[in-house]
Amino acid sequence: MSKKSPLAVAMLAFLPLASHAFGADPHIRLIASTCLNCHGPGGKSLGAVPGLAGQDQAYLLTAMKEQKSGTRETTVMRRYMNGYTEDEMTKLAEYFSSLK
């Protein structure tokens, strides 16, 4: 039987409150975290890849749908978008548009 650290238990108990405070559910924040590898910390690009933070929600959603369907040329984005549902893409667009 393993012992659980009181700190780990406290952190897990706080997780739902933290995700609410940041305005997105944990699943969407997890998906969004994969975007930051290329699109920069906090969705603010540090290079040639476009930033996502503060972009118009409708624009982001349209871009994701076009990447998924193949009507927008991309390098790797189509592979990512094929793994997301329309609801997840909508929530991602909402999340990134809310970042400043």
C-alpha positions, -999 to 999 in steps of 0.1 A, spaced: 0 0 0 14 34 -9 13 65 12 -1 96 -3 18 128 4 -4 154 22 9 180 -2 -1 160 -33 -35 154 -19 -39 191 -11 -28 200 -47 -53 176 -62 -80 190 -41 -71 225 -52 -70 216 -90 -107 221 -97 -106 255 -80 -75 265 -99 -89 256 -133 -121 275 -125 -100 306 -115 -82 304 -149 -114 302 -168 -111 268 -185 -117 233 -176 -87 211 -169 -92 191 -201 -90 222 -223 -61 236 -204 -43 203 -210 -50 204 -247 -40 241 -248 -7 234 -231 4 213 -262 -1 244 -284 23 264 -263 53 244 -275 51 261 -309 28 291 -303 48 304 -274 44 308 -236 8 319 -228 0 317 -266 24 347 -273 46 336 -301 84 341 -299 91 336 -336 76 327 -370 47 307 -356 16 329 -351 5 338 -316 -28 327 -303 -34 349 -273 -60 375 -278 -69 364 -313 -106 367 -323 -125 336 -312 -143 332 -345 -111 335 -365 -94 309 -343 -123 285 -347 -124 290 -385 -87 284 -387 -89 252 -367 -118 239 -388 -100 247 -421 -69 230 -408 -89 199 -399 -107 197 -432 -74 204 -452 -86 236 -468 -59 255 -450 -23 245 -458 -4 236 -427 27 216 -417 15 197 -386 -17 214 -375 -40 190 -394 -27 161 -374 -35 179 -342 -69 191 -353 -79 156 -365 -77 145 -328 -101 172 -315 -139 174 -315 -157 204 -327 -166 212 -290 -129 210 -280 -119 233 -309 -147 258 -298 -134 258 -262 -98 262 -274 -108 292 -295 -126 306 -265 -97 300 -242 -70 315 -264 -91 345 -273 -95 352 -236 -57 354 -230 -41 388 -231 
